[in-house]
């Protein structure tokens, strides 16, 4: 699906991949995060994703309106406050997406997949 922002003279359509890349870039800039994790880490092995594939650590839910929900799968640095890091990521991603696209970010969920020592 995609998110659609309607303006007075037309509409802007954002693909889920585009939204996911913006969310991933904003998240990776936050202190305490080592990287994005693969969102399909069901076997207990968490792989850090390279900068080119940040959107794979992000799940985006849109409904053809201007509302967006984001779920981020991250690996944090050992010794940091996970709740503080998560709160920072939530605020940074929400602000970044709303500022760059004009969309309404309904929620940002952070899933900690691992810790790096």
Beta strands, then each sheet from edge to edge (+ up, - down):
strand 1: 2-6
strand 2: 11-15
strand 3: 33-36
strand 4: 58-62
strand 5: 67-77
strand 6: 104-116
sheet 1: 1+ 2-
sheet 2: 3+ 5- 4+
sheet 3: 3+ 5- 6-
end
